[in-house]
């Protein structure tokens, strides 16, 4: 799975192992975004170099929780109720991009 995009890994989450692979990729994505921001800072309005809308842990968790509350943890968006691994992975991913 090396080099696969976050979206591909997210779509494949269906187990503890695939969730951990997604989390590792999300962590790497964040580290790369932080490094890119150090080199060439973007405006503080809008996403950073890696597309991260929520740059602090507080913003990240707040956005993820807002998504979870507004979508019943993705059920209203069609996520399968029986795939809790995927629903949690989407929760984490939405912490990155949800406004």
C-alpha positions, 0 to 999 in steps of 0.5 A, spaced: 500 500 500 505 504 499 504 511 495 496 510 495 492 516 496 488 517 502 482 517 498 484 510 496 486 508 503 479 511 506 475 507 501 478 500 503 477 501 510 474 495 513 478 492 519 483 494 524 489 493 520 486 497 514 484 503 519 491 503 522 494 503 515 489 509 513 491 513 520 499 512 518 497 515 511 493 521 514 499 522 519 504 522 513 500 527 510 499 532 515 507 531 517 508 533 509 503 539 510 506 542 516 513 541 512 510 544 506 507 550 510 514 551 513 517 552 506 512 556 503 506 558 508 499 559 505 494 564 507 491 563 514 485 563 511 483 557 507 487 550 507 494 549 508 499 546 503 496 539 504 489 541 504 488 541 511 482 546 513 483 545 520 490 546 523 490 545 530 488 539 534 482 543 537 480 545 530 481 538 527 477 535 533 471 540 533 470 539 525 470 532 526 465 532 531 461 537 527 461 532 521 459 526 526 453 530 529 450 533 522 451 526 519 449 521 524 456 519 524 456 518 516 449 514 516 445 520 512 451 520 507 450 512 506 456 509 510 454 502 512 452 502 519 456 495 520 463 498 518 465 502 524 472 502 522 470 506 516 466 510 519 471 512 524 476 513 518 471 518 515 471 521 522 478 522 522 478 524 514 473 529 515 477 532 521 482 534 516 477 538 511 470 539 514 469 546 515 
